[in-house]
Amino acid sequence: MRIAVLHPGAMGSQLARQLVAAGHEVHWVPEGRSTASVERAEAAGLIGTPFADAVGPASVVLCSCAPQGALDIARQVGATGFSGMYIEANPLSPRSLQEAKDALPDATFVDAGVVGPPPVGGPNPTHVMLSGSAAQEAAELWAGTAATPMVVGDQVGAASAAKSAFALYNKGKAALAVLAFELAEKHGVTAALTAQQIRQDGGSLKDPGLPESLRSVAWRWGPEFDELGETLDEAGLEGDAARALRQVWTRLSE
């Protein structure tokens, strides 16, 4: 199958590499791209092609770029009258996702969200989550490759929601770790904090009943976060982050 990938970065180039490995003919548009992008594309086996020639004959267009460029790409592809399968693989909000879909009235729109590292065959899987009426057809593009397709629903938006939910957890805990290290540094107790790395995480995402089970402690966890917010303020850090999380315990305790 002939596929155009716009505009492959570190993740997109590896997703495209797996498409090449699956036997597809994969094109990209090198115009205006950096030397690093060109090197990644060449290493992935992609064919450099002008935009119109890449999109026009393509059966599939995969949009994998920085999210701030996703709508522009959707509009550019839509303006060509593209009527194949368009896979939107950026972390977009529901409103932005709908705008992208509206920009491609003749295309079969597939929502996608990628979780994990770039697919290179390592121990950590790369899930390409897909949703929409043609999600299963899209999943077959990566069959037998280092990218693991996962159909999560038949409605556009399901894949983005799944990606967003994981990102909220995964990147949210990274933000909390930043605050924790900064707070520890302010008080000279970083070593005491890093000593806790031996503790098990406990798999907080494994139990869907977790929110309900925390209702019994929310009444006291909330005030703890009030105190933490003031502590962060005093250290010159973002106490509002703790106050925002406090609202979770407020809601659970009501």
Residue pairs with C-beta under 8 A, 6 or more apart in sequence:
1 24
1 25
1 59
1 60
1 141
2 24
2 25
2 27
2 57
2 58
2 59
2 60
3 16
3 19
3 24
3 25
3 26
3 27
3 58
3 59
3 60
3 61
3 62
3 141
4 26
4 27
4 28
4 29
4 49
4 54
4 55
4 58
4 60
4 61
4 62
5 12
5 13
5 15
5 16
5 19
5 26
5 27
5 28
5 46
5 61
5 62
5 64
6 28
6 29
6 54
6 55
6 61
6 62
6 63
6 64
6 65
6 73
6 77
7 28
7 29
7 33
7 37
7 64
7 65
7 69
7 73
8 15
8 16
8 28
8 37
8 40
8 41
8 44
8 46
8 64
8 65
9 37
9 40
9 64
9 65
9 66
10 40
10 118
11 64
11 114
11 118
12 62
12 64
12 65
12 89
13 37
13 40
13 41
13 43
13 44
13 46
13 118
14 44
14 118
14 119
14 120
14 126
14 147
15 62
15 64
15 89
15 114
15 118
15 119
15 128
15 142
15 147
16 26
16 28
16 41
16 44
16 46
16 62
16 64
17 43
17 44
17 45
17 46
17 119
18 119
18 142
18 145
18 146
18 147
19 26
19 62
19 141
19 142
19 145
20 26
20 44
20 45
20 46
21 145
21 146
22 141
22 142
22 143
22 144
22 145
24 141
25 47
26 44
26 45
26 46
26 47
27 46
27 47
27 48
27 49
27 53
27 54
27 58
28 41
28 46
28 47
28 48
28 49
28 54
29 48
29 49
29 50
29 51
29 54
30 37
30 38
30 41
30 48
31 50
31 51
33 41
38 48
41 48
51 76
52 80
55 61
55 77
55 80
55 82
56 80
56 82
58 82
58 84
59 84
59 85
60 84
60 85
60 86
60 87
60 138
60 141
61 77
61 82
61 84
61 85
61 86
61 87
61 107
62 87
62 89
63 70
63 73
63 74
63 77
63 86
63 87
63 88
63 89
63 90
63 100
64 89
64 90
64 114
65 73
65 90
66 90
67 90
67 91
67 92
67 96
70 88
70 90
70 92
70 96
70 100
71 96
71 99
71 100
71 103
74 86
74 88
74 99
74 100
74 101
74 103
74 104
75 103
77 86
77 103
77 104
77 107
78 103
78 104
78 105
78 106
78 107
81 106
82 104
82 106
82 107
83 106
83 107
84 107
84 108
85 107
85 108
85 110
85 134
85 137
85 138
86 104
86 107
86 108
86 109
86 110
87 110
87 112
87 130
87 138
88 97
88 100
88 101
88 109
88 110
88 111
88 112
89 112
89 113
89 114
89 128
91 113
91 160
91 163
91 164
91 167
92 100
92 160
93 160
94 157
94 160
97 111
97 156
97 157
97 160
100 109
101 109
101 156
108 132
108 133
108 134
109 132
109 156
110 130
110 131
110 132
110 134
110 135
110 138
110 156
111 130
111 131
111 132
111 135
111 156
111 157
111 158
111 159
111 160
112 128
112 129
112 130
112 131
112 138
112 159
113 128
113 129
113 159
113 160
113 162
113 163
113 164
114 126
114 127
114 128
114 129
114 163
115 126
115 127
115 129
115 162
115 163
115 166
116 124
116 125
116 126
116 127
117 124
117 126
118 126
119 126
119 145
119 146
119 147
119 148
120 146
121 146
125 148
126 146
126 147
126 148
127 148
127 149
127 150
128 139
128 142
128 147
128 148
128 149
128 150
129 150
129 151
129 152
129 159
129 162
129 163
130 136
130 138
130 139
130 149
130 150
130 151
130 152
130 159
131 151
131 152
131 153
131 154
131 155
131 156
131 157
131 158
131 159
131 160
132 138
132 154
132 155
132 156
132 159
133 154
135 151
135 152
135 153
135 154
135 159
136 151
138 149
139 149
139 150
139 151
140 149
141 149
142 148
142 149
143 149
152 158
152 159
152 162
153 159
169 205
175 241
176 241
179 232
179 237
179 238
179 241
180 193
181 190
181 193
182 235
182 237
183 231
183 232
183 235
183 237
184 190
184 192
184 193
186 235
186 236
186 237
187 235
204 210
207 213
211 252
214 221
214 249
214 252
215 252
215 253
218 248
218 249
218 250
218 252
218 253
219 249
219 253
221 249
222 246
222 249
222 250
222 253
225 242
225 243
225 245
225 246
225 249
226 243
226 246
228 239
228 242
229 239
229 240
229 241
229 242
229 243
229 246
230 239
231 239
232 238
232 239
232 241
232 242
233 239
